[in-house]
């Protein structure tokens, strides 16, 4: 049996072309927390987030936990060490 899809890969078509329409926050077991007092607003977390769930709010960055997978790339790349990964799953 072969699936017909417009996307390459082992999945079937989804109802929306925007993957941010799907709440997948329950997948993670760690939460990124941003300490605004340490944040230098460099934007590295925003640029390197593979799922694009870090939002630029002009005066701070915020993680959209409905889409964050908890990979920790944002915390690893942060030069100010303003992001820490906290165990505990979805908030």
PyMOL commands that set and color helices and strands:
alter all, ss='L'
color gray80, all
select helices_A, chain A and resi 19-21+25-27+44-48+73-77
alter helices_A, ss='H'
color red, helices_A
select strands_A, chain A and resi 30-34+54-56+61-63+83-87
alter strands_A, ss='S'
color yellow, strands_A
deselect
rebuild
show_as cartoon
